[in-house]
Every structure is written in structure tokens, then in C-alpha cells.
Amino acid sequence: MNTAETIIWSAAAGSIGLVVLLSAADALFSRSRASAQSLIYLTACWLFFMLLSGLAATMLPNPNATWLHTAQVLIGPLCGGLGTYGAGQWLAAARRDRLTDLSLRTVSTLCLAGGPLCLLLAPGLQLPASAGLAVLSLSVSLWLAVRAAQQGDRLAWGLAGGCLLTLPLQLGLYWLVLNPSRPSVLLQGGVALLGLLSVSVIAVTLWLRNHQDLAIRHAGQSRRDPTTQLYSSVVLVQKILKAQRRLARTRRDGAIMAVRVFEPERLLDQVGQHGLNEIYAQLARRMQRHTGVVNPAGRYYDRCFVVLIESLHSPGWIRTLGLRVASSLRRPLEISALNGERIRISADISVGMVHLTGAGRDVAQLLHEAEEMAMAARSMRSRAALLDEISREAVPVENAQLGASWHAMRSGRPHHARNGRGARLRRTPV
């Protein structure tokens, strides 16, 4: 590496290092798990850049050391595995759809396990195999980020842009390390610039999602309820209207979930108004742990929460999610009593769900139906009910016989139940 090349790569590596330092400062300030994961991934990207650009070999006293080759083989799959795992967390893949979740888990496992296995190959095949794993993981992340963006996650466009910039960077760096003759200084400068741009775009996108997550839990914005930090009812209605148009365009399905708290005033003598607000806040946090940050949640009014769910694996996931939320919210809460002691209290809650398709349904009617299902669920064993849109009756979610896929569910609808209305749910005795 001559002087000009050293200057180019050193400047790019220093700039990327500055991005890593800013990420470290954010992790120390926010103290969140997501920011720590972002810092680990960005640090791995910086090491990837240093090792494959040849800068590490130039700076080391013994550039032919065996460990340097081993590190170059392992760093690509390591970055790929960390990237796909982080993308799964960032996209809330477990709550989005089965294809996204399964793809990211599979590729992450393949990279983390395949990296050390590359060292078992012949010396001339180790780096090409490592490069193949790294490019594969990045390609899958790019495809799934674009897919998530088309489903309504606007921040996913930023992740897709970062992946798109990283793809030629990876190819360029592996080309540098696999070819004994280095290309022109101008081409190397382009690859170095791509490295800086890709890391910067990904870092900003990660920070925006982390900030969004923190805003839901901590920030007191006018668009949010000050007690629970959920969206206000006006904002939630706007999001449902946008979701209906999006669902009509993508032919996807979702649901509206209502969580109703009954007779909260009976707790006032024990915990007071401050304790009652703490109950609402804890219930909201528990609910969002299951529905995820990608599904907007709002406080419809003081004792009713509503969640817009667009990330359903299949019709059966309506049943699974309803049971999980109901079971979680029924567990005792630890609250400060009026005398200052911490006591355990169980809130009287129930969950109602309404199947949501494309545009054409009145939002006020949908919200009213979801709340009615929550009220009907109070007398059910599971405390979770789903609307049968043909009989217009509440069905316990555990007894709802749903189709294996949205396509099958649509195909099985009677003629008068199509065009925006759900499939009939077959009820069995409780």
C-alpha cells in the first residue's frame, strides 16, 4: 500500500471510527439494549473495513501473520450474522411475518456457524467462501428491508439504502484482498467512500428506530397520552385510516385489538390516582412487549387501549396474540399503595379483536366493535374474544377455527362476506 492509498483508507477508517464513537456515546446516554446492539454491529463493521482494506496489514509490524488471515476469514460472516440478527430485532421480525423471521434467523445462524467452518477448507477457498456468506446475508437483509418498507415501515427504506450501499463495498473489499494487484487509487477511493456512506446511513437509521422506541417509553409528546406514552386517539385513528389504504394496496390483512380495563375506581382506595396511573402505564408496557413497536398502540380513552396490528403471520396468529396479551395483562402488578408500601394488584381486563382488511370499513365502527368484543370477553375463560363478522357474535379466540393462510381465508368466504368482510369463524362449545 503506497502513501496515497494509506491516506485514503486511513481517512475513511478514521471517519467510520468517529461514527462508532458517536454510537458509543449514544449507548452510554440512552442505556438501552438496542443502542448497545447497534454499537456492537458498527464496531464489527469498522473491523471489517480495517482488515479487508489492507490498512491493518500496513499498520502491523508482521503483516504475514497467520492470525490476520484467520481474522479476515471470520470477520465477514461475523458481520453478516450480527447484521441479520440485528435486522431481525430492528424489524421486529418475530411479530411481522413468518417469512421475515425465518429468513433472518436462518441466515444469521448460517453465518455464525459457517464462519469457523470456512477455516476447514483449503487455504485458497477460505476467503471466497467467507465472502459468499457475507454477501448472502446482506442480500437477504436488503430484500427483507425493502419488503418491510413496502408493508408500511418507512424507516426500513433507510436500512435498505444502507444495505444497498454496503453491497458494492463488500464486493470491492473482497476483490482487494483476493487479488494481489491493487486497482487504481481512484477506484479505491470510491470503495472507501462507499464504506463511509454505508456505515453512516445504517448508523443514522439504527439511531432513528432506537429514538422512536425510547420516545414511546419515555418522551412526553403532545401526540401521546402523558400517562402511558401511547398515541392519542386522534393519531391512532389517522394511522388506522392509512393502514386501511395500505392493506387495500398490498392485499394483506391485519387486526384491531382493544384492551378494556373494568372498574378501575375500585382500586382508588388502595393506590390512589397516582397508583392508578401507574397501573395504566404498566399495562401499556406489557401490552406493547407482545404487540411490538412496529404496531401502533393508542389510548382510545381513559380505560380502553387500542392496537393496530399489521404484522400477522397468519390468521391463526390472531388467536395466539390475543391469548398472549390477555394472559400477560391478567398477571398481578406491583404498585405503590397509599401508605408507601409495594402491593400486588390484579387488574380486571379483557381483550377484543376485529379482523382488519383494506379500505371501506368505517373506523369508528371498527373501534366500537373491538371494544364490544373486549366487553363480551369479560365473561369468557380466556378473557379474549374475536368478532364473527357474519353472525356478528363474539367468539372466544381459543375456539375460533381460522384458515391456514390469508389466501385460504379469503377463498373460503361466502359471496356476501367478501369485499372487506372477514371469513366466518366456526364456533365450538366452550
N, C-alpha and C positions, 0 to 999 in steps of 0.2 A: 504494500500500500504506500503510494507516494505521498508527498506533502499535501497536494491539493485534495486527494481522496481522504486523507486523515482529517483535514479541516472540515470537509463536507459532513463526514459521518460523525465527527465529534460535535459539531454544531447541532445536528439533528438529535443525537443521543442526549445532549445537554438539554435541549428543548423538551424532549419526551420526559427526561428526568424531572424537569420543572412541573410538568403535568402530574407526575407521580407524587411530588412533594405537596402540590395543592390538594390532591386526593387524600394524602395522609393528614393534612390539616383539617379537611372536612370530616374525616373519620374520627379525629380527636374531638372535634367540636360537636358533632351530632351524636357520636357514640351509638350508632345503630349497626345492626348486623349487615344490612345492605351496603353501607359505606365501607365497612371492613372488607366485604367480599369484593367490592369494586377496587379497593386498594391492592388486594392480593392479585387480582387479574391484571391490573395496569402494571404492577411490578413485574409480573411474568412477561408481559408484552415488551417491557424495556429490556429484560434479559434476552428475550428472543431477538430483538433488534441488535443488541451488542454482540451476541455470539455469532449470528449468521452474517452480519455485515463485514466481519473480519476485524472490527475495532478491538475486540477483546484479545485476539491473537496478536495484534500490533502492540498492545499495551503490556502483554505478559512477557516476562524475560525468556520463557521457554515456549514458544508458540506451537511446537510439535508435541506437546504433552498429550498423553492418551486421554486424560480426563476431559480435555477440551473437545475432542471428537465425540466422546460419550455425551457431554452436555449438549452439543449441537443436535445429536440424535434425539435426546429426550425432551428438549425444550419445546419443539413443535407440537407433539402430541399432548404435552402438559398444558400448553396454552389452549389447544383445541378442547381438551377435556374441561378445563376451568371455564372456558368461554361458553360451551354448550350448557354446562351446569348452571352458570350464572344467568344465561339467557332463559333457561327454564324457570328460575326463580323470578327474574325480571318480568317475564311474560305471564307469570302465574300459570304455567303450563298445566299443572295438576287440576286447575279449575277451568281451564279454557276449553280444550277438547282432547280427546284421546290420542289423535294423531300427533299433535304437537308434543304432548307429554311423552309418549312412547318414543318418538323420533329423537328428542333431545336426551332422554335417559340412555337410549341405546348407543348413540354416538359418543356421549360422554364416557360411558363405560368402555367402549371400544378404544377410545383414545388413551385413557388412563391405563388400561391393561395392555394395549398394543405397543405403547412406547417402549417399555422394557423388553418386550418380545422382539422388537426390531434389532436389538443388540445381539440376538441369537443368529441373525442372518449373516451371510458373507459380508466382509467389510465394504465391498462396493455396492451392496444393496441396502445398507442400513439407512443412509440418508434419504435415498429415493422413497423407501417405504415410510419413513418418518414424514417426509413431505406429503405423501399421499394421504396419510391420516389427518394432517393439519388442514390440507385443502378440503378434504371431505367434510370435516367438522364445520369449517367456515361456510361452505356451500349450503349445508343443511340449516345453519343458523340464519343465513341470508334468506333462504326460501321461506322459513317459518316466520321470520320477522316481517317480510312482505305480506305473507298470509294474514298475520295478526293485524297489520295496518289496514288491510282491505276489510277486515271484520270490525273496524272502528277504533282500534288503538292507535291514536295519532302519533304518540311518542315512538311507536315501533318503526315509523319511517326513519327516524334518526338512527336507530340501531341498524336498520337495513342499509342506510347510507354509509355507516361506519364499516359494516361488513363488506360492502361493495368496494370501498377504498382499500381495505385490507387484503382483498384477494390478489390484485396485481402486486401488492407489496410482498406477500408471501412468495409468489412465483418469482419475483425479482431477486429476493434474498436467497432463495434456494438455488436459483441459477448462478448467483455469485459464488456460493460455497461449493457447488458441484463442478464448476468449470475452472480450470487452472488459469486461464487468461481472463483478466478483468475487462469489462466493457469500457466505453468512453466515460470521461468524467461527467459529461452532460447527462448521460443515461443514469449513472449512479446518483447524481443529484436529484433526478426525477424520482427515483425509488426512495431516496432519503426523505424527500418532501412528502411523498405518499405516506410514509411511516408516521411523520408528524401529524399530518391531517387526519389519518385514520384513528390514531390514538386520541387526538383532541376531540373528534366528533363522538367517539364512543364514550369518552370521559364525561363530556357535557350531557350526553343522553342519559348515562347512568345517574349523574347528579340530579337531573330534572326528575327522574322517576323516584329517586330517594327523597328529594324535596317534596314531591307530591305525596308520598307515603307519610312523611313527617307532618305535612300540613293537615292530613286527615286526622292524625292523632293529637297534634299539639297546637297548631295555629288557630287563632281565633279570627276567622274571616267573616265578613258580613254575609257571604253566601252560605254560611254554615250555622247550624244550631250551636249556640255558645256552650251548652251543657255537654252534648255528645260529640260535637265536631262533625256530625253527619251533615249532608246537604240539606238546605231548607226545602220546603215542599214545592216552592216555585221553581227552583233549579232542578229538582227531581222530575217534575212534570215536563220541563223542557228536554231533559235527557231522554225521557221515555218517548216523546214525540220524534226526536232524532233517531232513536233506536228503531222505532217502527218503520221509518223510511229506509234505514239501513238494512233491516231484516227483509223488507219487501224487495230490495235490490239484490241481496245476496241469497235469498231463499233459505235463510237459516231460521231457527226457532229459538225461543228463549222463554222466560217466565217472569212473573212479578210475584215477589214474596212479601207478605205483610206479617209483621210480628206485633201482636197485641198484648199489652200489659193490663191485667184486670185488677180493679180495686186497689190502686197504689196508696190511696188515702188511709187504708187500714195500717200502713207502716209508719205513718207520720208520728204517732205517739211514741214509737220506739227510736226512730232515727232522725226525725225532724226533716225540714225541707232540704237541708244540705245533704243529709244521708240519702234522701230520695233521689236527688240529682246524681249522687254517686252510684246509686243502683242503675239509673238510666245509662250512665256513662259506661259502667261495667258490662251491661247487657249489649250495648252498641259495639264495644270492643270484641266481645265473644262472638257476636253475630258476624262481624267482619273477618274474624280469623277463619271462618268457614266459607264465606262468600268471596273473600279476596278483594284486593284494592282495585282490580280491573272491573269489578261490578259495582256501579254507583249505589250508595245507600243514603237514604234521607230520613228525616223525622217528619212524618206526614202531619202529625200533631202531637200533643204532649205525651200520649201513651200509645202511640202507634208508629212503628218503624216500617219503612218500605225499601226493598232492594230490587233493582233492575238487574236481572241475570241474563246475560247474552252468551255466557261461556258454558254451555251444557254439552257434555259428551254425547248423550243420547237421551231419549225420553225417560229411560229408567233413572237417569241422574236426578230428575226432579224429585223422585221418591227418596233417593239417597240423601240429597241435600236437605230436604225438608225434615227428615228424621234426625240428621246430624245437628241441625240448628236447634230443633225443639229439645233434643236431649241435652245439648250443651247449656241452653238458657235455663233449663229447669234445675240445674245443679245449684247448690247453695252459694250465696255470695257473702263475702266478708266485708262488713260495713261498720263504720264508727257509730255507736249509739249516742244518745243524748248525754249520757254520763261519761263519755270519752272512751269506753271500752269497745273492743272489736267484737262484734257478734256475727253469727251466721244466719242469713235470711234467705228463704226461697221465694222468688217472685212467681206470681200466678200468670203464666204466659201461655200463648198458643200461636201456631204458625198456619197461615193460609197461603195457598199458591194458586195462580191462574196461568194457564198456558198462554204465551205471547207469540203471535206470528207478525206478519207485516202490517202496513198501514190499513186503516179502515175501521179500527175499533176506537171508540171514544175513551180517552184516557181517564176521565173522571169515573166512567162506568167500570173500567178495569180496576181502578183503585178501590172502588166501592165493593166490587166482587171479591177482591183479595181480602179486604177487611172482613167481609161477611164469612169467608172461609175460615179466617182466624177465629171469629166468634163461634162458629159451628164446631171448630176443632177443640174447644174447651171441654166438650163433653166426650171427647174421644180418648182412647187409651194412650195413643202416641202424642196427642196434642198437636197433630199436623194433619191438615186436610187439603184436598185438591178439588177444583171445580170440574164436574162433569158438564161439559158445555152443551150437551144435547138434552139431558134430563134436568140440567140446572140445579143439581143437588150436590152437596158436599160429600166427598168420598174420602175415607181415611187413606192417607198416602201409602200405607203399608199394604192395602188391599187393592190398589189401582194396578190393573194389568195393562201395562204400556207396551208399545211395539219395540222391536229390537233397534229400529233406526227411525229418523225423522221421515225418510222416504217411505218406509213401510207404513208409518203412522198416517201420512198424507194419503197413500194409496188405499188405505182401509177406511177412509171416511165415507159416509153416505153422501149422496149428491147434495142434500140440503145443508150439510155441515161443512162444506168446503168454502173456499174463498175467505180465509181468515178465521175460521172457527176450528176448534180442536177436535181430535178424534174422540169417539165415545169411550169411556172408561168402563170396563166390565167390573161390577161390584160383586164381592163375595161376602158372606156373613162374617161379622167380627167375632 
